[in-house]
Amino acid sequence: MVNLGVLTTYILVVLGLMVIPGPATLLTLARAVSGGKRVGLATGIGIAAGDLFHTMMATFGLSALLATSALAFEIVKYAGVIYLIYLGFKAFVEKSGSIDLPTAQAITPMRAFRQGFFTEILNPKTALFFLAFLPQFIHPESGSVIGQFALLGAIFVILSIGVTSLLAIGASSIGGWLRRNRTIGRWQGKVIGTIYMALGLRLALQQQ
């Protein structure tokens, strides 16, 4: 249903974005360090559940748009390309400092799950990202649009759970490494920015 080359590119891009220290990564690590592996795992699963929510919203909203107008869907895709390039440029030129793990109080796994979930679904930037990101890998000629959205969304959530679980399990060593290498923040933005801009440019050229 989804071209193997497109699927491979999608997985590599998602993994690249997830392994670079970002808000979700740092929150998971902070929770695991302060509350243990179970709390860290619960936080990561809560974040993944929030991502699933955004995937469902993007799936049903954009699929309905495609059913109404193929041209409108193409406009959304190009708007997403522009947004990704904008995010990339902003991240690339933005001055970054050292990375510090946020201070986190020890809480129960259930509360950690709820906190991770609501933090993710109430973030408007995350919603915009999903609306811009997922359509770039959807090709109506390859079959059911809803099916493609569902597959890509499921892969994103599975990868998110996998990455955050590894972070929670290795929280002590990873957290210690980040503390010893705080200057990682100086190139973090440039790496993320390069990924965003390269993805946006590649997709813009590919669609021409």
N, CA and C atoms as a LAMMPS dump frame, in Angstrom:
ITEM: TIMESTEP
0
ITEM: NUMBER OF ATOMS
624
ITEM: BOX BOUNDS ff ff ff
-5.0000000000000000e+02 5.0000000000000000e+02
-5.0000000000000000e+02 5.0000000000000000e+02
-5.0000000000000000e+02 5.0000000000000000e+02
ITEM: ATOMS id mol type element x y z
1 1 1 N 0.826 -1.204 0
2 1 2 C 0 0 0
3 1 3 C 0.861 1.255 0
4 2 1 N 1.939 1.248 0.764
5 2 2 C 2.888 2.354 0.762
6 2 3 C 4.17 1.864 0.113
7 3 1 N 4.682 2.642 -0.831
8 3 2 C 5.908 2.282 -1.526
9 3 3 C 7.027 2.011 -0.528
10 4 1 N 7.817 0.95 -0.771
11 4 2 C 8.869 0.547 0.163
12 4 3 C 9.901 1.65 0.337
13 5 1 N 10.251 2.335 -0.754
14 5 2 C 11.221 3.416 -0.673
15 5 3 C 10.714 4.559 0.183
16 6 1 N 9.427 4.908 0.011
17 6 2 C 8.806 5.97 0.809
18 6 3 C 8.763 5.565 2.274
19 7 1 N 8.414 4.303 2.519
20 7 2 C 8.324 3.799 3.891
21 7 3 C 9.688 3.819 4.58
22 8 1 N 10.729 3.419 3.854
23 8 2 C 12.083 3.425 4.415
24 8 3 C 12.521 4.844 4.76
25 9 1 N 12.267 5.78 3.832
26 9 2 C 12.615 7.185 4.083
27 9 3 C 11.878 7.709 5.302
28 10 1 N 10.607 7.375 5.394
29 10 2 C 9.775 7.817 6.518
30 10 3 C 10.343 7.321 7.843
31 11 1 N 10.67 6.039 7.914
32 11 2 C 11.192 5.457 9.155
33 11 3 C 12.518 6.102 9.549
34 12 1 N 13.397 6.309 8.583
35 12 2 C 14.704 6.909 8.868
36 12 3 C 14.552 8.349 9.362
37 13 1 N 13.651 9.101 8.736
38 13 2 C 13.436 10.489 9.158
39 13 3 C 12.851 10.535 10.567
40 14 1 N 11.853 9.695 10.833
41 14 2 C 11.223 9.664 12.164
42 14 3 C 12.244 9.291 13.23
43 15 1 N 13.05 8.26 12.974
44 15 2 C 14.076 7.859 13.938
45 15 3 C 15.09 8.976 14.15
46 16 1 N 15.469 9.644 13.068
47 16 2 C 16.423 10.743 13.185
48 16 3 C 15.895 11.85 14.068
49 17 1 N 14.604 12.159 13.94
50 17 2 C 14.01 13.215 14.759
51 17 3 C 13.851 12.777 16.213
52 18 1 N 13.585 11.494 16.428
53 18 2 C 13.325 11.017 17.79
54 18 3 C 14.585 10.879 18.635
55 19 1 N 15.691 10.483 18.015
56 19 2 C 16.89 10.222 18.81
57 19 3 C 17.632 11.502 19.173
58 20 1 N 17.319 12.621 18.488
59 20 2 C 17.946 13.899 18.836
60 20 3 C 17.224 14.463 20.052
61 21 1 N 17.953 14.887 21.092
62 21 2 C 17.313 15.382 22.307
63 21 3 C 16.317 16.497 22.029
64 22 1 N 15.05 16.256 22.339
65 22 2 C 13.98 17.236 22.193
66 22 3 C 13.126 17.224 23.443
67 23 1 N 12.036 18.002 23.485
68 23 2 C 11.188 18.056 24.688
69 23 3 C 10.713 16.692 25.172
70 24 1 N 10.242 15.836 24.253
71 24 2 C 9.741 14.517 24.648
72 24 3 C 10.862 13.649 25.192
73 25 1 N 12.014 13.688 24.519
74 25 2 C 13.177 12.913 24.962
75 25 3 C 13.616 13.338 26.35
76 26 1 N 13.754 14.648 26.546
77 26 2 C 14.245 15.164 27.823
78 26 3 C 13.245 14.92 28.955
79 27 1 N 11.932 15.035 28.652
80 27 2 C 10.922 14.779 29.68
81 27 3 C 10.963 13.316 30.111
82 28 1 N 11.077 12.413 29.147
83 28 2 C 11.148 10.981 29.461
84 28 3 C 12.37 10.673 30.319
85 29 1 N 13.511 11.221 29.924
86 29 2 C 14.741 10.998 30.689
87 29 3 C 14.626 11.555 32.103
88 30 1 N 14.079 12.782 32.216
89 30 2 C 13.956 13.414 33.533
90 30 3 C 13.046 12.594 34.443
91 31 1 N 11.939 12.107 33.887
92 31 2 C 11.016 11.296 34.685
93 31 3 C 11.655 9.972 35.104
94 32 1 N 12.397 9.351 34.204
95 32 2 C 13.044 8.074 34.518
96 32 3 C 14.117 8.252 35.575
97 33 1 N 14.871 9.338 35.478
98 33 2 C 15.939 9.603 36.45
99 33 3 C 15.355 9.861 37.833
100 34 1 N 14.235 10.626 37.883
101 34 2 C 13.669 11.001 39.184
102 34 3 C 12.76 9.919 39.768
103 35 1 N 12.047 9.171 38.898
104 35 2 C 11.055 8.22 39.401
105 35 3 C 11.328 6.767 39.08
106 36 1 N 12.355 6.485 38.28
107 36 2 C 12.665 5.108 37.933
108 36 3 C 12.162 4.72 36.552
109 37 1 N 12.489 3.49 36.166
110 37 2 C 12.163 3.026 34.811
111 37 3 C 10.667 2.995 34.542
112 38 1 N 9.869 2.55 35.509
113 38 2 C 8.42 2.435 35.292
114 38 3 C 7.813 3.802 35.007
115 39 1 N 8.24 4.802 35.736
116 39 2 C 7.729 6.16 35.521
117 39 3 C 8.188 6.683 34.152
118 40 1 N 9.442 6.41 33.802
119 40 2 C 9.954 6.83 32.501
120 40 3 C 9.21 6.159 31.359
121 41 1 N 8.959 4.849 31.508
122 41 2 C 8.203 4.112 30.487
123 41 3 C 6.784 4.653 30.358
124 42 1 N 6.147 4.945 31.489
125 42 2 C 4.784 5.48 31.473
126 42 3 C 4.744 6.84 30.789
127 43 1 N 5.752 7.653 31.023
128 43 2 C 5.828 8.96 30.375
129 43 3 C 5.934 8.807 28.862
130 44 1 N 6.823 7.913 28.43
131 44 2 C 7.01 7.685 27.002
132 44 3 C 5.762 7.152 26.33
133 45 1 N 5.054 6.23 27.01
134 45 2 C 3.82 5.673 26.44
135 45 3 C 2.738 6.749 26.375
136 46 1 N 2.702 7.626 27.379
137 46 2 C 1.746 8.737 27.362
138 46 3 C 2.004 9.672 26.19
139 47 1 N 3.271 9.96 25.929
140 47 2 C 3.637 10.816 24.789
141 47 3 C 3.24 10.147 23.48
142 48 1 N 3.484 8.826 23.385
143 48 2 C 3.109 8.081 22.174
144 48 3 C 1.599 8.081 21.987
145 49 1 N 0.842 7.979 23.076
146 49 2 C -0.623 8.025 22.979
147 49 3 C -1.079 9.392 22.477
148 50 1 N -0.388 10.433 22.905
149 50 2 C -0.688 11.77 22.403
150 50 3 C -0.398 11.872 20.912
151 51 1 N 0.693 11.246 20.471
152 51 2 C 1.014 11.226 19.046
153 51 3 C -0.059 10.471 18.256
154 52 1 N -0.585 9.397 18.841
155 52 2 C -1.659 8.638 18.198
156 52 3 C -2.895 9.52 18.017
157 53 1 N -3.196 10.315 19.019
158 53 2 C -4.332 11.241 18.931
159 53 3 C -4.142 12.206 17.768
160 54 1 N -2.953 12.801 17.648
161 54 2 C -2.685 13.741 16.563
162 54 3 C -2.739 13.034 15.203
163 55 1 N -2.277 11.79 15.165
164 55 2 C -2.342 11.025 13.919
165 55 3 C -3.781 10.813 13.488
166 56 1 N -4.65 10.471 14.431
167 56 2 C -6.06 10.248 14.122
168 56 3 C -6.712 11.533 13.627
169 57 1 N -6.391 12.663 14.257
170 57 2 C -6.96 13.937 13.831
171 57 3 C -6.518 14.279 12.408
172 58 1 N -5.235 14.071 12.133
173 58 2 C -4.714 14.35 10.792
174 58 3 C -5.326 13.394 9.769
175 59 1 N -5.456 12.134 10.148
176 59 2 C -5.997 11.128 9.235
177 59 3 C -7.408 11.466 8.787
178 60 1 N -8.31 11.661 9.743
179 60 2 C -9.711 11.891 9.39
180 60 3 C -9.925 13.274 8.773
181 61 1 N -9.194 14.269 9.263
182 61 2 C -9.345 15.61 8.713
183 61 3 C -8.852 15.712 7.285
184 62 1 N -7.649 15.218 7.01
185 62 2 C -7.065 15.351 5.685
186 62 3 C -7.658 14.348 4.699
187 63 1 N -8.098 13.204 5.186
188 63 2 C -8.761 12.249 4.297
189 63 3 C -10.083 12.828 3.797
190 64 1 N -10.795 13.506 4.689
191 64 2 C -12.047 14.155 4.289
192 64 3 C -11.769 15.246 3.263
193 65 1 N -10.664 15.95 3.445
194 65 2 C -10.28 16.996 2.493
195 65 3 C -9.973 16.405 1.129
196 66 1 N -9.274 15.278 1.128
197 66 2 C -8.946 14.627 -0.141
198 66 3 C -10.208 14.162 -0.857
199 67 1 N -11.16 13.647 -0.094
200 67 2 C -12.407 13.186 -0.693
201 67 3 C -13.167 14.347 -1.326
202 68 1 N -12.981 15.545 -0.776
203 68 2 C -13.652 16.731 -1.312
204 68 3 C -12.941 17.271 -2.532
205 69 1 N -11.603 17.334 -2.443
206 69 2 C -10.842 17.939 -3.532
207 69 3 C -9.399 17.457 -3.515
208 70 1 N -8.978 16.828 -4.608
209 70 2 C -7.584 16.398 -4.729
210 70 3 C -6.658 17.611 -4.792
211 71 1 N -7.129 18.698 -5.416
212 71 2 C -6.334 19.924 -5.509
213 71 3 C -6.089 20.511 -4.122
214 72 1 N -7.133 20.503 -3.282
215 72 2 C -6.99 21.025 -1.919
216 72 3 C -5.963 20.214 -1.138
217 73 1 N -5.957 18.903 -1.354
218 73 2 C -4.987 18.046 -0.664
219 73 3 C -3.563 18.386 -1.112
220 74 1 N -3.382 18.639 -2.401
221 74 2 C -2.059 19.02 -2.915
222 74 3 C -1.617 20.351 -2.325
223 75 1 N -2.574 21.27 -2.168
224 75 2 C -2.253 22.564 -1.56
225 75 3 C -1.776 22.37 -0.129
226 76 1 N -2.461 21.464 0.595
227 76 2 C -2.058 21.166 1.972
228 76 3 C -0.646 20.581 1.998
229 77 1 N -0.332 19.705 1.044
230 77 2 C 0.994 19.088 1.001
231 77 3 C 2.073 20.144 0.762
232 78 1 N 1.815 21.065 -0.179
233 78 2 C 2.817 22.097 -0.455
234 78 3 C 2.942 23.077 0.707
235 79 1 N 1.813 23.344 1.365
236 79 2 C 1.871 24.197 2.557
237 79 3 C 2.703 23.509 3.638
238 80 1 N 2.569 22.185 3.732
239 80 2 C 3.373 21.419 4.686
240 80 3 C 4.849 21.47 4.356
241 81 1 N 5.176 21.401 3.068
242 81 2 C 6.578 21.505 2.643
243 81 3 C 7.16 22.846 3.082
244 82 1 N 6.407 23.916 2.836
245 82 2 C 6.863 25.257 3.22
246 82 3 C 7.048 25.349 4.734
247 83 1 N 6.107 24.749 5.478
248 83 2 C 6.185 24.794 6.943
249 83 3 C 7.403 24.021 7.449
250 84 1 N 7.677 22.869 6.862
251 84 2 C 8.842 22.075 7.275
252 84 3 C 10.141 22.824 6.985
253 85 1 N 10.225 23.472 5.821
254 85 2 C 11.42 24.25 5.485
255 85 3 C 11.566 25.42 6.452
256 86 1 N 10.442 26.045 6.793
257 86 2 C 10.468 27.153 7.765
258 86 3 C 10.974 26.673 9.122
259 87 1 N 10.434 25.533 9.591
260 87 2 C 10.885 24.976 10.871
261 87 3 C 12.376 24.664 10.833
262 88 1 N 12.815 24.098 9.708
263 88 2 C 14.221 23.746 9.563
264 88 3 C 15.118 24.958 9.595
265 89 1 N 14.749 25.988 8.854
266 89 2 C 15.554 27.216 8.817
267 89 3 C 15.605 27.867 10.193
268 90 1 N 14.454 27.9 10.872
269 90 2 C 14.378 28.501 12.204
270 90 3 C 15.276 27.755 13.187
271 91 1 N 15.215 26.418 13.144
272 91 2 C 16.035 25.611 14.054
273 91 3 C 17.514 25.749 13.733
274 92 1 N 17.836 25.883 12.444
275 92 2 C 19.241 25.944 12.019
276 92 3 C 19.909 27.237 12.469
277 93 1 N 19.192 28.366 12.357
278 93 2 C 19.804 29.669 12.668
279 93 3 C 19.644 30.051 14.13
280 94 1 N 18.758 29.357 14.837
281 94 2 C 18.508 29.695 16.236
282 94 3 C 19.721 29.375 17.09
283 95 1 N 20.093 30.303 17.956
284 95 2 C 21.227 30.077 18.849
285 95 3 C 20.831 29.074 19.92
286 96 1 N 21.64 28.05 20.067
287 96 2 C 21.355 26.997 21.049
288 96 3 C 22.421 26.993 22.13
289 97 1 N 21.996 26.721 23.337
290 97 2 C 22.939 26.634 24.437
291 97 3 C 23.128 25.191 24.864
292 98 1 N 23.517 25.011 26.106
293 98 2 C 23.727 23.661 26.606
294 98 3 C 22.381 23.004 26.908
295 99 1 N 22.355 21.691 26.856
296 99 2 C 21.132 20.93 27.147
297 99 3 C 21.161 20.467 28.597
298 100 1 N 20.111 20.786 29.323
299 100 2 C 19.981 20.34 30.706
300 100 3 C 18.684 19.563 30.857
301 101 1 N 18.72 18.486 31.631
302 101 2 C 17.493 17.749 31.908
303 101 3 C 16.596 18.596 32.802
304 102 1 N 15.297 18.721 32.451
305 102 2 C 14.4 19.506 33.298
306 102 3 C 14.251 18.856 34.669
307 103 1 N 14.015 19.688 35.678
308 103 2 C 13.791 19.163 37.023
309 103 3 C 12.417 18.496 37.08
310 104 1 N 12.367 17.295 37.59
311 104 2 C 11.097 16.566 37.643
312 104 3 C 10.926 15.915 39.006
313 105 1 N 9.74 16.087 39.584
314 105 2 C 9.441 15.468 40.865
315 105 3 C 9.071 13.998 40.656
316 106 1 N 9.324 13.188 41.66
317 106 2 C 8.965 11.77 41.586
318 106 3 C 7.446 11.642 41.668
319 107 1 N 6.823 10.989 40.667
320 107 2 C 5.378 10.81 40.646
321 107 3 C 5.061 9.356 40.297
322 108 1 N 3.778 8.993 40.362
323 108 2 C 3.372 7.621 40.053
324 108 3 C 3.371 7.41 38.533
325 109 1 N 3.514 6.155 38.082
326 109 2 C 3.469 5.882 36.643
327 109 3 C 2.186 6.373 35.969
328 110 1 N 1.023 6.208 36.631
329 110 2 C -0.248 6.64 36.033
330 110 3 C -0.273 8.149 35.837
331 111 1 N 0.21 8.87 36.82
332 111 2 C 0.243 10.328 36.688
333 111 3 C 1.241 10.743 35.614
334 112 1 N 2.343 10.017 35.522
335 112 2 C 3.353 10.306 34.496
336 112 3 C 2.767 10.084 33.104
337 113 1 N 1.968 9.01 32.963
338 113 2 C 1.311 8.73 31.681
339 113 3 C 0.373 9.872 31.302
340 114 1 N -0.474 10.286 32.247
341 114 2 C -1.435 11.361 31.965
342 114 3 C -0.71 12.649 31.612
343 115 1 N 0.343 12.932 32.333
344 115 2 C 1.085 14.162 32.083
345 115 3 C 1.712 14.15 30.689
346 116 1 N 2.318 13.018 30.318
347 116 2 C 2.924 12.903 29.001
348 116 3 C 1.877 13.019 27.903
349 117 1 N 0.713 12.383 28.115
350 117 2 C -0.366 12.394 27.124
351 117 3 C -0.907 13.803 26.904
352 118 1 N -1.28 14.476 27.995
353 118 2 C -1.883 15.8 27.859
354 118 3 C -0.869 16.855 27.413
355 119 1 N 0.377 16.691 27.807
356 119 2 C 1.413 17.615 27.338
357 119 3 C 1.524 17.54 25.825
358 120 1 N 1.425 16.321 25.285
359 120 2 C 1.57 16.128 23.838
360 120 3 C 0.336 16.601 23.075
361 121 1 N -0.859 16.241 23.524
362 121 2 C -2.059 16.592 22.734
363 121 3 C -2.401 18.075 22.837
364 122 1 N -1.978 18.748 23.903
365 122 2 C -2.306 20.168 24.064
366 122 3 C -1.247 21.087 23.464
367 123 1 N -0.246 20.491 22.817
368 123 2 C 0.806 21.294 22.194
369 123 3 C 0.406 21.613 20.751
370 124 1 N 0.053 22.869 20.444
371 124 2 C -0.381 23.204 19.077
372 124 3 C 0.718 22.994 18.04
373 125 1 N 1.971 23.123 18.451
374 125 2 C 3.079 22.91 17.515
375 125 3 C 3.131 21.449 17.059
376 126 1 N 2.803 20.531 17.973
377 126 2 C 2.78 19.111 17.608
378 126 3 C 1.671 18.844 16.597
379 127 1 N 0.504 19.447 16.805
380 127 2 C -0.607 19.277 15.866
381 127 3 C -0.237 19.789 14.484
382 128 1 N 0.383 20.967 14.424
383 128 2 C 0.811 21.535 13.141
384 128 3 C 1.853 20.654 12.469
385 129 1 N 2.761 20.09 13.281
386 129 2 C 3.796 19.23 12.719
387 129 3 C 3.181 18.006 12.047
388 130 1 N 2.244 17.367 12.711
389 130 2 C 1.617 16.181 12.129
390 130 3 C 0.851 16.527 10.854
391 131 1 N 0.171 17.67 10.858
392 131 2 C -0.573 18.094 9.678
393 131 3 C 0.361 18.384 8.503
394 132 1 N 1.572 18.843 8.807
395 132 2 C 2.535 19.14 7.744
396 132 3 C 3.354 17.922 7.358
397 133 1 N 3.633 17.043 8.322
398 133 2 C 4.583 15.945 8.116
399 133 3 C 3.963 14.732 7.422
400 134 1 N 2.861 14.226 7.957
401 134 2 C 2.286 12.983 7.433
402 134 3 C 1.855 13.055 5.959
403 135 1 N 1.208 14.159 5.519
404 135 2 C 0.763 14.18 4.112
405 135 3 C 1.892 14.06 3.098
406 136 1 N 3.126 14.374 3.507
407 136 2 C 4.24 14.319 2.558
408 136 3 C 4.543 12.887 2.116
409 137 1 N 4.057 11.919 2.861
410 137 2 C 4.336 10.513 2.538
411 137 3 C 3.09 9.788 2.03
412 138 1 N 2.023 10.543 1.797
413 138 2 C 0.775 9.965 1.305
414 138 3 C 0.679 10.139 -0.204
415 139 1 N 0.395 9.043 -0.911
416 139 2 C 0.229 9.087 -2.365
417 139 3 C -1.112 8.436 -2.704
418 140 1 N -2.123 9.24 -3.047
419 140 2 C -3.463 8.702 -3.325
420 140 3 C -3.47 7.588 -4.364
421 141 1 N -2.54 7.651 -5.327
422 141 2 C -2.514 6.629 -6.366
423 141 3 C -2.066 5.266 -5.832
424 142 1 N -1.524 5.231 -4.6
425 142 2 C -1.044 3.971 -4.025
426 142 3 C -2.131 3.196 -3.289
427 143 1 N -3.343 3.781 -3.229
428 143 2 C -4.419 3.068 -2.554
429 143 3 C -5.129 3.921 -1.524
430 144 1 N -5.77 3.267 -0.574
431 144 2 C -6.569 3.954 0.442
432 144 3 C -5.736 4.981 1.216
433 145 1 N -6.2 6.23 1.185
434 145 2 C -5.5 7.295 1.909
435 145 3 C -5.59 7.063 3.415
436 146 1 N -6.782 6.674 3.877
437 146 2 C -6.952 6.404 5.313
438 146 3 C -6.027 5.271 5.743
439 147 1 N -5.922 4.241 4.902
440 147 2 C -5.033 3.122 5.21
441 147 3 C -3.589 3.554 5.289
442 148 1 N -3.155 4.425 4.376
443 148 2 C -1.775 4.916 4.399
444 148 3 C -1.512 5.751 5.648
445 149 1 N -2.468 6.647 5.97
446 149 2 C -2.338 7.447 7.187
447 149 3 C -2.247 6.542 8.413
448 150 1 N -3.122 5.537 8.47
449 150 2 C -3.156 4.629 9.627
450 150 3 C -1.831 3.888 9.768
451 151 1 N -1.277 3.419 8.648
452 151 2 C -0.015 2.682 8.684
453 151 3 C 1.124 3.578 9.156
454 152 1 N 1.238 4.766 8.565
455 152 2 C 2.314 5.683 8.946
456 152 3 C 2.172 6.134 10.396
457 153 1 N 0.922 6.379 10.812
458 153 2 C 0.69 6.774 12.2
459 153 3 C 1.055 5.668 13.173
460 154 1 N 0.69 4.423 12.833
461 154 2 C 1.018 3.289 13.701
462 154 3 C 2.529 3.109 13.809
463 155 1 N 3.229 3.258 12.683
464 155 2 C 4.697 3.145 12.699
465 155 3 C 5.304 4.232 13.579
466 156 1 N 4.783 5.46 13.458
467 156 2 C 5.292 6.561 14.274
468 156 3 C 5.123 6.255 15.761
469 157 1 N 3.937 5.782 16.141
470 157 2 C 3.66 5.493 17.555
471 157 3 C 4.532 4.343 18.056
472 158 1 N 4.682 3.286 17.246
473 158 2 C 5.512 2.139 17.642
474 158 3 C 6.968 2.572 17.825
475 159 1 N 7.472 3.377 16.881
476 159 2 C 8.852 3.866 16.994
477 159 3 C 9.007 4.761 18.221
478 160 1 N 7.982 5.575 18.481
479 160 2 C 8.024 6.462 19.645
480 160 3 C 8.106 5.661 20.938
481 161 1 N 7.276 4.62 21.049
482 161 2 C 7.303 3.776 22.248
483 161 3 C 8.663 3.083 22.369
484 162 1 N 9.171 2.583 21.252
485 162 2 C 10.46 1.887 21.277
486 162 3 C 11.599 2.788 21.719
487 163 1 N 11.659 3.991 21.133
488 163 2 C 12.755 4.916 21.456
489 163 3 C 12.658 5.391 22.897
490 164 1 N 11.445 5.815 23.332
491 164 2 C 11.312 6.308 24.707
492 164 3 C 11.527 5.19 25.734
493 165 1 N 11.179 3.954 25.384
494 165 2 C 11.426 2.831 26.294
495 165 3 C 12.925 2.622 26.487
496 166 1 N 13.67 2.674 25.394
497 166 2 C 15.122 2.542 25.488
498 166 3 C 15.719 3.682 26.311
499 167 1 N 15.167 4.893 26.131
500 167 2 C 15.645 6.034 26.907
501 167 3 C 15.371 5.834 28.391
502 168 1 N 14.164 5.336 28.714
503 168 2 C 13.809 5.123 30.12
504 168 3 C 14.695 4.059 30.754
505 169 1 N 14.952 2.98 30.007
506 169 2 C 15.783 1.896 30.533
507 169 3 C 17.232 2.354 30.735
508 170 1 N 17.714 3.163 29.79
509 170 2 C 19.105 3.628 29.898
510 170 3 C 19.216 5.036 30.436
511 171 1 N 18.202 5.465 31.225
512 171 2 C 18.143 6.855 31.688
513 171 3 C 19.391 7.304 32.437
514 172 1 N 19.888 6.461 33.326
515 172 2 C 21.038 6.857 34.143
516 172 3 C 22.257 7.153 33.279
517 173 1 N 22.577 6.228 32.384
518 173 2 C 23.764 6.412 31.553
519 173 3 C 23.57 7.513 30.522
520 174 1 N 22.36 7.583 29.904
521 174 2 C 22.104 8.623 28.905
522 174 3 C 22.06 9.992 29.561
523 175 1 N 21.385 10.069 30.726
524 175 2 C 21.338 11.34 31.449
525 175 3 C 22.726 11.796 31.853
526 176 1 N 23.547 10.865 32.312
527 176 2 C 24.922 11.215 32.674
528 176 3 C 25.722 11.691 31.473
529 177 1 N 25.506 11.038 30.318
530 177 2 C 26.216 11.442 29.094
531 177 3 C 25.823 12.853 28.681
532 178 1 N 24.509 13.18 28.777
533 178 2 C 24.059 14.524 28.429
534 178 3 C 24.651 15.57 29.372
535 179 1 N 24.766 15.216 30.634
536 179 2 C 25.337 16.17 31.587
537 179 3 C 26.817 16.407 31.311
538 180 1 N 27.513 15.342 30.872
539 180 2 C 28.94 15.501 30.567
540 180 3 C 29.167 16.183 29.22
541 181 1 N 28.151 16.143 28.363
542 181 2 C 28.288 16.724 27.022
543 181 3 C 27.189 17.76 26.787
544 182 1 N 27.133 18.761 27.644
545 182 2 C 26.071 19.752 27.566
546 182 3 C 26.147 20.592 26.288
547 183 1 N 27.303 20.667 25.697
548 183 2 C 27.445 21.482 24.488
549 183 3 C 26.783 20.837 23.275
550 184 1 N 26.186 19.663 23.473
551 184 2 C 25.452 19.024 22.374
552 184 3 C 24.362 19.951 21.844
553 185 1 N 23.879 20.844 22.717
554 185 2 C 22.842 21.784 22.312
555 185 3 C 23.283 22.73 21.214
556 186 1 N 24.59 22.909 21.05
557 186 2 C 25.087 23.84 20.031
558 186 3 C 24.872 23.315 18.625
559 187 1 N 24.87 21.988 18.467
560 187 2 C 24.636 21.44 17.121
561 187 3 C 23.287 20.763 16.979
562 188 1 N 22.545 20.649 18.098
563 188 2 C 21.23 20.014 18.068
564 188 3 C 20.306 20.692 17.06
565 189 1 N 20.195 22.026 17.159
566 189 2 C 19.311 22.762 16.265
567 189 3 C 19.71 22.634 14.807
568 190 1 N 21.013 22.609 14.558
569 190 2 C 21.483 22.513 13.177
570 190 3 C 21.176 21.146 12.572
571 191 1 N 21.28 20.101 13.388
572 191 2 C 20.959 18.758 12.888
573 191 3 C 19.466 18.65 12.583
574 192 1 N 18.63 19.091 13.544
575 192 2 C 17.183 19.049 13.333
576 192 3 C 16.794 19.922 12.147
577 193 1 N 17.379 21.123 12.1
578 193 2 C 17.076 22.034 11.009
579 193 3 C 17.434 21.453 9.658
580 194 1 N 18.576 20.787 9.585
581 194 2 C 19.002 20.171 8.325
582 194 3 C 18.039 19.069 7.896
583 195 1 N 17.582 18.26 8.851
584 195 2 C 16.632 17.181 8.535
585 195 3 C 15.335 17.764 7.989
586 196 1 N 14.794 18.771 8.675
587 196 2 C 13.544 19.389 8.233
588 196 3 C 13.68 19.985 6.831
589 197 1 N 14.745 20.787 6.637
590 197 2 C 14.901 21.463 5.345
591 197 3 C 15.159 20.471 4.225
592 198 1 N 15.987 19.462 4.484
593 198 2 C 16.272 18.455 3.46
594 198 3 C 15.002 17.699 3.08
595 199 1 N 14.181 17.359 4.09
596 199 2 C 12.926 16.654 3.828
597 199 3 C 11.988 17.529 2.997
598 200 1 N 11.837 18.78 3.411
599 200 2 C 10.945 19.681 2.691
600 200 3 C 11.387 19.911 1.261
601 201 1 N 12.68 20.147 1.037
602 201 2 C 13.195 20.391 -0.309
603 201 3 C 13.072 19.145 -1.178
604 202 1 N 13.401 17.997 -0.602
605 202 2 C 13.315 16.739 -1.36
606 202 3 C 11.892 16.49 -1.832
607 203 1 N 10.95 16.679 -0.924
608 203 2 C 9.552 16.434 -1.277
609 203 3 C 9.032 17.468 -2.272
610 204 1 N 9.479 18.715 -2.125
611 204 2 C 9.046 19.742 -3.072
612 204 3 C 9.547 19.427 -4.481
613 205 1 N 10.789 19.006 -4.597
614 205 2 C 11.358 18.664 -5.909
615 205 3 C 10.741 17.397 -6.464
616 206 1 N 10.47 16.446 -5.571
617 206 2 C 9.911 15.164 -6
618 206 3 C 8.515 15.34 -6.582
619 207 1 N 7.77 16.318 -6.05
620 207 2 C 6.386 16.509 -6.486
621 207 3 C 6.291 17.314 -7.776
622 208 1 N 7.367 17.937 -8.222
623 208 2 C 7.314 18.752 -9.421
624 208 3 C 7.321 17.89 -10.68
